Amino acid sequence: PLFRLPDLSDLADGVRPLDEGAQRFVTSYHDTDDLRLARWGASLRYRTGEGWTVKLPQAVGQLHDLGVIVRQEHTFESGPGKPPAEALDLVRAFVRSEPVSLSVRLQTVRRRTELIGADDSAVAEVVDDEVSVLDGRRVVGRFRELEVELAPGSDDGILRSALGRLRKEGAEPSTPLPKHVRALQPRSTLPPDVQPIPIGRDATVTQMVRAALSESASRLIRSDPVVRLDQDPEGVHQARVATRRLRSDLRTFRALLDPEWDAGLRGELRWLTEELGPVRDLDVLEQRLRSQVATLPEGDSTSAPKLLERLRVQREEARAELLSAMREDRYVALLDRVVAAASEPMVLSGVADRVARDLLGDLMAGPWNHLQKSCEALGPASVDGELHEARIRAKRARYASEALLPVAPKRARRFAKRAAALQDVLGQHQDAVVAAAWLREQALGTTARVAFTAGELASVEARSQRTARKQWPKAWAALADPKVRFW
């Protein structure tokens, strides 16, 4: 209570403090009864004068040796009461089918000091908050915290200097928790309802299945808001990887699982994979074509923007269909099923408590035999579809080995690495096939110049196909070495 903000006028050359005075406001946080948003590191709040704000979990870690927390913020203009649909949309994966309601109200008296640089722009701000936790009009708790926030693009040296000055005056470092999480402890600091589970070499079958499903379930949920915002194509990529891994792991373990439960969940995951696929395929195609356009002679690349614009339009149409699917009750129900599966997979009672590493041979037999049969049947005259099928088999064998990494870490990792190499070279072939087919289609019914550019790019893709056809046998030979098998 006796702490006073020190003089901040000499933190760095050219930096001066600007006292913004005191401000009082009340913030209402909404969450599920079991505080899913807080536990995932997200929040949904209403503040008078600011409207609704969603904060998404982005990263919690270290900025050099400084404890920091980084979050994305998204604001929505709407009145108090019910959160706007757009805000709920962004947190749907975290709350799923559970309703949200008021979880805590905080009254804050804020004293804010801006740190202004030599060019008169803010480089950071120091905030001194006195927070009261409200139950109706009654104060049921209090705490005080200081926060230093670095402006985007500013050097972290000013952050170090400000923190050092505050500590010198008696302020004590604490865990960087959001205010509502601090107010709602201890329930708000529980782990999310699904998260990766570490297991050891002696794990049981049930523990192994839980570990594999939990990792992909967590990845799927975290990628959901990234897909909805569409600021980074990696969101769709990670969501599709998560659904494919879930399907692959269920297939790998299916002899150990309740058949009806397994088939039903894999069927729904297949639906989601097919919804994500078109957007991801077009993202890959765009990235590929942009790199290929850069190799064309300057005069021949002038028509490339027209091709890329057609690609953008197709991608927007595919994304609209994906978002429509993600706003269906079917999608929310699937997320609930995935979380439940990761928590309590329906493993057959006869094998549930067996040591997982004793079953490596049984679990790898199917993925390996399918891959071996597919690759050994390939030859110089094999059609594109046969190489694509081999790629799918390589990916399944890789995913199966990666699911078994915790119980056979060194040997399974070597196999997975070589399977990934085979998958990559066959993937390069398939991506070139898809790109060439799209380019041939775009060349029809267009101007001669655009058709010529499309033809040049298709020729580049044809060379990529030939290169991949020459390279894949070497990758297969490295994987087929009997010494690489870990079962």
QUIKAHU-V609663 format. One record per run of one state. SS is the DSSP state (alpha for helix, beta for strand, coil for the rest). FROM is the first residue (numbers start at 0). LEN is the number of residues. If there is no record, write none. Layout:
ss/from/len
SS/FROM/LEN
SS/FROM/LEN
//
This chain:
ss/from/len
coil/0/15
beta/15/16
coil/31/4
alpha/35/5
coil/40/2
beta/42/5
coil/47/3
beta/50/13
coil/63/2
beta/65/11
coil/76/8
alpha/84/6
coil/90/1
alpha/91/4
coil/95/5
beta/100/16
coil/116/5
beta/121/14
coil/135/2
beta/137/13
coil/150/6
alpha/156/12
coil/168/10
alpha/178/6
coil/184/2
alpha/186/3
coil/189/14
beta/203/1
alpha/204/25
coil/229/4
alpha/233/19
coil/252/1
alpha/253/3
beta/256/1
coil/257/1
alpha/258/35
coil/293/4
alpha/297/29
coil/326/2
alpha/328/15
coil/343/3
beta/346/1
coil/347/7
beta/354/1
alpha/355/21
coil/376/7
alpha/383/20
coil/403/1
alpha/404/3
coil/407/1
alpha/408/35
coil/443/4
alpha/447/33
coil/480/1
alpha/481/3
coil/484/3
//
